[in-house]
């Protein structure tokens, strides 16, 4: 998994470099004052995350992956397992 992430990062870096070089060489491809028409024909789907699905994903991580995730993002993933009720919200608001 780590090797795949490194390959993706390297590929992303290559694309980013290519983009910067072409931007410097060719300039902007859009004229000044151009307004995109994307919103007229593009459909944007907004899907709410399923908390149970996120819990299952976290549960499938092995120990090493969980440690890497925790090093990067802290304890935020463990909030998926906190039962939220009125008392919890009151305590959180006061904090």
N, C-alpha and C positions, 0 to 999 in steps of 0.2 A: 504494500500500500504506500509506504514512504517513497519507494522508487517511482511509483506512478505519479505521486504528487510532485516529485522533483522534475520528472519529465514534463508535466504540465506547466510548472513554473518556468522551465527553460524555454518551452514553446511560447508561452506568454511573453517572456522577455524578448524573444526574437521578433514576435509580431509587434510589440511595443517599439522596438528599435526601428524596424522597417517603417512603421507609421511615422515616427519622428523624422526619419531621413526624408521620406517623401513629402512630409509637411513642409520641411525646410526648403526642399528642392522645388516643389510645385506650388506651394502656397495653398490657400484655402480653395476648396473646390466649389464653394457656394459664394454667390455674389453678396455684396453688402446689402443688408436689409431683407435678406431672404427669410421667409417664414415657411416652416415645414407644413405639409398637408397630411402628415402621418395620422393625426387624430381623426381625419375624415374617413380613412379606410383601414386603419389598424384596430384590432380588437384587443383590449387589455383585460385579461382575466385576473381577478383578485380572489385568491382562495385562502380561506382562513386555515391556519395550521391546525392539525389534529393533535392534541396534546398526547393522546394515547400512542399515536404513531411515533411522535418524537421520543416518548419514553422507550418504546420498543427499539428504536434505532440506538439509543444510548445503551440499552441493555445488551445489544449485540457487539458492542465494542469490547475488545480484549483489554486486559489490565494496562498494557503499555499504551494503547490508543487512548484510553480514558485519562491516563496521566498526561499525555501530550495535550489533550483537549483541555484538561484542567490547568496546565501551565499557560496555555494560550488565553483561556477565557475565564479562569477562576472557577468559582463554585456556582456560576449561573445555571448550569445544567441541572443542578440539584433542586432548583426552584420548581422544576417539573413535578417533583414528588411531594411538594408542600401542599397540604390541604388548605384551601383558602375558604375562610368563613368570616362572619362578622367580627369576631374577636380578633382574628388575625389582622383584618383590615384596620381596625381601630388602633391596634398596637403599631402597625406599620405607619399609619398617618402621624401618630405621636412621635415616632422615631424621626 
